[in-house]
Amino acid sequence: MDSPTNALRRSMVIVCATALTAGAYFMSSGLQRLWWPVWFAPLPVLLLAPRLRAWQAFAVALIARGLAAAFNFWHYLRDVVQFPLFLLLVTILVPAALFALAVVLYRRLLRMGNPWAAILGFPVTIVAGEYVFSLSQGTFLNTGYTQLENLPILQPAAIAGLWGISFSVNLLPAGLAALVAVPAKPRLRLSAALAAYYACVLSYGVMRLYATPQASNSVLVGLVETHAGQNIFPPDAQTTVALMREYASQVKPLAARGAQFVVFPEMTALIPNDCR
């Protein structure tokens, strides 16, 4: 039986791991996201999971991922997009549960002495869950969207789509966590495999950014955008109409410059019934 001191220390470690994972996911999700925290977000929970029982690891991962999503998306989905409560809970809790299942699978495979399967099982489970979830809810919460400012990592989408980006992002924390847990000899092989994988991904990304051949045919597309902030979901009908007219006023100048298609931001404003 653990002494009170050990039990307190264990509880503090669990709370810290949960908070670190939730905080990193919080910074990498939502409408104003950073691309880099999500690469390390699962790491605290994955480091802790082998030392917990399966239900404890599941609960910690569920709380960490669910808290991040709740704090980031509750207001947006409830008040702006106006999701009903049940759909809001599904959007927050189902991805959190999928993340928790991936953590439990990683824990199980690692404790069975199969770090290679553990490292691969975690991102594969995340990607599979995101794909299944996208069939009903779309890809809004996909990990790949966190990397929009990380141009080299975006390039493998030409080969593996959004799912390839998500796999690459989630493979790293699983690999780092396993490296801490395994003995020195397999650690060297795992390190070499991870280094080789990311060397290939980054090399392809950089090469594609700087050496993409010119297409034989091209279509000129115009893009209309404004800075975030007051131009996202205006609070009243008058401001909404003014913003829409401002966007529309850019179509003719872009067409005069040869644009055959014009792209506007997605979900810029809610159009009320009395909007004229």
Kinemage of the C-alpha trace (Angstrom):
@kinemage 1
@onewidth
@group {chain A} dominant
@subgroup {mainchain}
@vectorlist {calphas} color= white
{ca met a 1} P 0.000 0.000 0.000
{ca asp a 2} L 1.313 3.427 -0.913
{ca ser a 3} L 2.157 5.786 1.902
{ca pro a 4} L 0.219 9.087 2.070
{ca thr a 5} L 3.296 10.889 0.739
{ca asn a 6} L 3.630 8.569 -2.252
{ca ala a 7} L -0.089 8.747 -2.957
{ca leu a 8} L 0.030 12.540 -2.886
{ca arg a 9} L 3.053 12.594 -5.163
{ca arg a 10} L 1.350 10.201 -7.574
{ca ser a 11} L -1.786 12.336 -7.622
{ca met a 12} L 0.242 15.468 -8.317
{ca val a 13} L 2.021 13.753 -11.224
{ca ile a 14} L -1.335 12.704 -12.698
{ca val a 15} L -2.760 16.210 -12.341
{ca cys a 16} L 0.352 17.788 -13.901
{ca ala a 17} L 0.358 15.360 -16.839
{ca thr a 18} L -3.336 15.999 -17.440
{ca ala a 19} L -2.858 19.770 -17.272
{ca leu a 20} L 0.166 19.755 -19.595
{ca thr a 21} L -1.586 17.650 -22.226
{ca ala a 22} L -4.783 19.711 -21.986
{ca gly a 23} L -2.838 22.976 -22.179
{ca ala a 24} L -0.854 21.922 -25.245
{ca tyr a 25} L -3.988 20.740 -27.054
{ca phe a 26} L -5.718 23.980 -26.082
{ca met a 27} L -2.960 26.060 -27.679
{ca ser a 28} L -3.059 23.987 -30.881
{ca ser a 29} L -6.817 23.936 -31.411
{ca gly a 30} L -9.540 26.504 -31.839
{ca leu a 31} L -9.580 29.383 -34.297
{ca gln a 32} L -6.290 30.957 -33.144
{ca arg a 33} L -3.999 27.943 -33.029
{ca leu a 34} L -0.252 27.350 -32.776
{ca trp a 35} L 1.169 24.535 -34.872
{ca trp a 36} L 3.932 23.241 -32.583
{ca pro a 37} L 2.336 22.358 -29.156
{ca val a 38} L 0.276 19.515 -30.627
{ca trp a 39} L 3.493 17.657 -31.502
{ca phe a 40} L 4.137 17.221 -27.775
{ca ala a 41} L 0.594 17.403 -26.390
{ca pro a 42} L 0.095 13.614 -25.902
{ca leu a 43} L 3.586 13.134 -24.449
{ca pro a 44} L 2.852 13.728 -20.722
{ca val a 45} L -0.105 11.331 -20.761
{ca leu a 46} L 1.789 8.731 -22.817
{ca leu a 47} L 4.736 8.862 -20.420
{ca leu a 48} L 2.390 8.311 -17.505
{ca ala a 49} L 0.080 5.692 -19.043
{ca pro a 50} L 2.309 2.583 -18.557
{ca arg a 51} L 2.387 3.279 -14.821
{ca leu a 52} L -1.396 3.480 -14.525
{ca arg a 53} L -4.152 0.928 -14.733
{ca ala a 54} L -5.988 0.830 -18.050
{ca trp a 55} L -9.096 2.594 -16.724
{ca gln a 56} L -6.941 5.255 -15.074
{ca ala a 57} L -5.022 5.911 -18.288
{ca phe a 58} L -8.307 6.128 -20.185
{ca ala a 59} L -9.769 8.579 -17.652
{ca val a 60} L -6.704 10.820 -17.605
{ca ala a 61} L -6.541 10.963 -21.410
{ca leu a 62} L -10.297 11.556 -21.708
{ca ile a 63} L -10.215 14.418 -19.219
{ca ala a 64} L -7.110 16.025 -20.755
{ca arg a 65} L -8.419 15.937 -24.321
{ca gly a 66} L -11.975 16.765 -23.326
{ca leu a 67} L -10.958 19.772 -21.235
{ca ala a 68} L -8.932 21.239 -24.082
{ca ala a 69} L -11.803 20.874 -26.537
{ca ala a 70} L -14.396 22.157 -24.074
{ca phe a 71} L -12.497 25.328 -23.243
{ca asn a 72} L -11.652 25.986 -26.890
{ca phe a 73} L -14.855 25.075 -28.705
{ca trp a 74} L -17.735 25.351 -26.241
{ca his a 75} L -18.507 29.028 -26.893
{ca tyr a 76} L -17.886 28.730 -30.642
{ca leu a 77} L -20.023 25.643 -31.159
{ca arg a 78} L -22.750 26.552 -28.680
{ca asp a 79} L -23.187 30.283 -29.216
{ca val a 80} L -21.784 30.985 -32.678
{ca val a 81} L -22.520 27.856 -34.706
{ca gln a 82} L -25.478 27.131 -32.383
{ca phe a 83} L -25.051 23.375 -32.057
{ca pro a 84} L -27.716 21.674 -29.929
{ca leu a 85} L -26.358 20.391 -26.631
{ca phe a 86} L -26.254 16.714 -27.612
{ca leu a 87} L -24.313 17.459 -30.812
{ca leu a 88} L -21.964 19.741 -28.887
{ca leu a 89} L -21.213 16.958 -26.396
{ca val a 90} L -20.661 14.469 -29.229
{ca thr a 91} L -18.241 16.846 -30.962
{ca ile a 92} L -16.212 17.288 -27.776
{ca leu a 93} L -16.395 13.880 -26.110
{ca val a 94} L -16.112 11.470 -29.057
{ca pro a 95} L -12.659 12.724 -30.207
{ca ala a 96} L -11.579 12.758 -26.554
{ca ala a 97} L -12.702 9.137 -26.156
{ca leu a 98} L -10.855 8.142 -29.346
{ca phe a 99} L -7.705 9.774 -27.997
{ca ala a 100} L -8.154 7.891 -24.718
{ca leu a 101} L -8.539 4.591 -26.594
{ca ala a 102} L -5.310 5.313 -28.483
{ca val a 103} L -3.517 5.944 -25.176
{ca val a 104} L -4.839 2.698 -23.678
{ca leu a 105} L -3.755 0.757 -26.771
{ca tyr a 106} L -0.288 2.337 -26.597
{ca arg a 107} L -0.074 1.395 -22.900
{ca arg a 108} L -1.158 -2.187 -23.567
{ca leu a 109} L 1.278 -2.784 -26.418
{ca leu a 110} L 4.179 -1.207 -24.556
{ca arg a 111} L 3.551 -3.290 -21.425
{ca met a 112} L 3.428 -6.400 -23.638
{ca gly a 113} L 7.001 -5.615 -24.682
{ca asn a 114} L 6.209 -4.464 -28.224
{ca pro a 115} L 7.316 -0.815 -28.473
{ca trp a 116} L 7.226 -0.831 -32.293
{ca ala a 117} L 3.544 -1.732 -32.300
{ca ala a 118} L 2.884 0.773 -29.508
{ca ile a 119} L 4.521 3.599 -31.438
{ca leu a 120} L 2.570 2.798 -34.604
{ca gly a 121} L -0.661 1.871 -32.851
{ca phe a 122} L -1.133 5.287 -31.273
{ca pro a 123} L -1.119 7.416 -34.480
{ca val a 124} L -2.962 4.729 -36.472
{ca thr a 125} L -5.774 4.710 -33.898
{ca ile a 126} L -5.936 8.520 -33.898
{ca val a 127} L -6.069 8.668 -37.703
{ca ala a 128} L -8.653 5.893 -37.953
{ca gly a 129} L -10.805 7.615 -35.340
{ca glu a 130} L -10.544 10.972 -37.087
{ca tyr a 131} L -11.530 9.375 -40.385
{ca val a 132} L -14.585 7.612 -38.937
{ca phe a 133} L -15.609 10.784 -37.075
{ca ser a 134} L -15.269 12.810 -40.284
{ca leu a 135} L -17.898 10.669 -41.990
{ca ser a 136} L -20.574 12.313 -39.845
{ca gln a 137} L -19.012 15.495 -38.445
{ca gly a 138} L -16.523 16.526 -41.129
{ca thr a 139} L -12.798 17.087 -40.668
{ca phe a 140} L -12.984 20.306 -38.632
{ca leu a 141} L -11.213 18.753 -35.617
{ca asn a 142} L -8.605 16.822 -37.602
{ca thr a 143} L -5.039 17.108 -36.308
{ca gly a 144} L -3.833 18.000 -39.789
{ca tyr a 145} L -5.477 21.424 -39.608
{ca thr a 146} L -3.177 22.400 -36.750
{ca gln a 147} L -0.245 22.443 -39.206
{ca leu a 148} L -1.492 25.097 -41.624
{ca glu a 149} L 1.520 27.308 -40.859
{ca asn a 150} L 4.007 24.415 -40.944
{ca leu a 151} L 4.529 24.314 -44.703
{ca pro a 152} L 7.032 21.410 -44.988
{ca ile a 153} L 4.734 19.123 -42.992
{ca leu a 154} L 1.778 20.086 -45.179
{ca gln a 155} L 3.424 18.811 -48.353
{ca pro a 156} L 3.014 15.049 -47.714
{ca ala a 157} L -0.723 15.684 -48.014
{ca ala a 158} L -0.070 15.414 -51.777
{ca ile a 159} L 0.662 11.721 -51.137
{ca ala a 160} L -1.306 10.745 -48.032
{ca gly a 161} L -3.876 13.511 -47.680
{ca leu a 162} L -4.904 15.075 -44.399
{ca trp a 163} L -4.485 11.702 -42.721
{ca gly a 164} L -0.773 11.568 -43.487
{ca ile a 165} L -0.224 14.855 -41.670
{ca ser a 166} L -2.158 13.624 -38.654
{ca phe a 167} L -0.133 10.400 -38.613
{ca ser a 168} L 3.173 12.284 -38.673
{ca val a 169} L 2.138 14.637 -35.889
{ca asn a 170} L 0.932 11.844 -33.598
{ca leu a 171} L 3.795 9.460 -34.323
{ca leu a 172} L 6.406 11.724 -32.712
{ca pro a 173} L 5.035 11.864 -29.132
{ca ala a 174} L 4.399 8.111 -29.157
{ca gly a 175} L 7.961 7.529 -30.334
{ca leu a 176} L 9.467 9.866 -27.734
{ca ala a 177} L 7.437 8.287 -24.932
{ca ala a 178} L 8.501 4.791 -25.975
{ca leu a 179} L 12.153 5.824 -26.136
{ca val a 180} L 11.981 6.738 -22.468
{ca ala a 181} L 10.413 3.400 -21.532
{ca val a 182} L 12.539 0.885 -23.471
{ca pro a 183} L 16.068 -0.381 -22.710
{ca ala a 184} L 19.143 1.108 -24.380
{ca lys a 185} L 19.519 -1.433 -27.217
{ca pro a 186} L 16.030 -1.151 -28.770
{ca arg a 187} L 16.119 2.572 -28.018
{ca leu a 188} L 18.881 3.015 -30.581
{ca arg a 189} L 16.933 1.211 -33.295
{ca leu a 190} L 13.747 3.113 -32.506
{ca ser a 191} L 15.611 6.417 -32.590
{ca ala a 192} L 17.126 5.584 -35.961
{ca ala a 193} L 13.740 4.602 -37.400
{ca leu a 194} L 12.066 7.796 -36.166
{ca ala a 195} L 14.921 9.945 -37.429
{ca ala a 196} L 14.786 8.269 -40.841
{ca tyr a 197} L 11.013 8.726 -41.104
{ca tyr a 198} L 11.055 12.426 -40.282
{ca ala a 199} L 14.098 13.000 -42.450
{ca cys a 200} L 12.102 11.608 -45.372
{ca val a 201} L 8.991 13.638 -44.512
{ca leu a 202} L 10.880 16.914 -44.102
{ca ser a 203} L 13.093 16.320 -47.135
{ca tyr a 204} L 10.049 15.702 -49.291
{ca gly a 205} L 8.327 18.753 -47.854
{ca val a 206} L 11.263 21.071 -48.477
{ca met a 207} L 11.896 19.632 -51.937
{ca arg a 208} L 8.265 20.086 -52.908
{ca leu a 209} L 8.226 23.662 -51.665
{ca tyr a 210} L 11.265 24.660 -53.697
{ca ala a 211} L 11.292 22.266 -56.642
{ca thr a 212} L 7.674 21.694 -57.649
{ca pro a 213} L 7.540 21.550 -61.460
{ca gln a 214} L 5.308 23.962 -63.327
{ca ala a 215} L 1.949 22.537 -64.300
{ca ser a 216} L 1.194 22.244 -68.013
{ca asn a 217} L -2.174 23.900 -67.421
{ca ser a 218} L -3.143 26.335 -64.722
{ca val a 219} L -6.180 28.183 -63.438
{ca leu a 220} L -5.840 31.580 -61.835
{ca val a 221} L -7.763 31.757 -58.551
{ca gly a 222} L -8.436 34.902 -56.564
{ca leu a 223} L -8.541 34.843 -52.764
{ca val a 224} L -10.404 37.387 -50.649
{ca glu a 225} L -9.540 37.517 -46.964
{ca thr a 226} L -9.343 39.894 -44.041
{ca his a 227} L -7.548 39.802 -40.738
{ca ala a 228} L -9.213 37.800 -37.992
{ca gly a 229} L -10.916 39.483 -35.079
{ca gln a 230} L -13.830 41.794 -35.710
{ca asn a 231} L -14.416 40.307 -39.179
{ca ile a 232} L -15.283 36.845 -37.809
{ca phe a 233} L -19.014 36.447 -37.133
{ca pro a 234} L -20.115 40.098 -36.879
{ca pro a 235} L -22.524 40.677 -33.976
{ca asp a 236} L -25.429 42.253 -35.874
{ca ala a 237} L -27.174 42.243 -39.259
{ca gln a 238} L -25.912 45.652 -40.329
{ca thr a 239} L -22.267 44.761 -39.755
{ca thr a 240} L -22.798 41.405 -41.476
{ca val a 241} L -24.212 43.042 -44.611
{ca ala a 242} L -21.350 45.557 -44.674
{ca leu a 243} L -18.789 42.733 -44.433
{ca met a 244} L -20.462 40.724 -47.205
{ca arg a 245} L -20.526 43.780 -49.470
{ca glu a 246} L -16.873 44.410 -48.727
{ca tyr a 247} L -16.041 40.847 -49.799
{ca ala a 248} L -18.221 41.116 -52.908
{ca ser a 249} L -16.550 44.368 -53.947
{ca gln a 250} L -13.292 42.473 -54.448
{ca val a 251} L -14.670 40.115 -57.110
{ca lys a 252} L -14.552 42.504 -60.079
{ca pro a 253} L -10.954 43.687 -59.439
{ca leu a 254} L -9.813 40.070 -59.140
{ca ala a 255} L -11.690 39.074 -62.305
{ca ala a 256} L -10.101 42.018 -64.120
{ca arg a 257} L -6.713 40.593 -63.152
{ca gly a 258} L -7.627 37.246 -64.727
{ca ala a 259} L -9.108 35.283 -61.824
{ca gln a 260} L -11.451 32.578 -63.083
{ca phe a 261} L -12.567 31.596 -59.586
{ca val a 262} L -12.785 33.643 -56.398
{ca val a 263} L -12.506 32.018 -52.973
{ca phe a 264} L -14.057 33.521 -49.824
{ca pro a 265} L -13.434 32.497 -46.202
{ca glu a 266} L -15.557 29.658 -44.882
{ca met a 267} L -18.158 30.398 -42.191
{ca thr a 268} L -17.495 34.130 -42.129
{ca ala a 269} L -20.871 35.234 -40.782
{ca leu a 270} L -24.265 34.001 -39.665
{ca ile a 271} L -26.998 35.418 -41.895
{ca pro a 272} L -30.119 36.268 -39.834
{ca asn a 273} L -33.590 35.998 -41.328
{ca asp a 274} L -34.088 39.773 -41.288
{ca cys a 275} L -30.808 40.474 -43.123
{ca arg a 276} L -31.410 42.462 -46.328
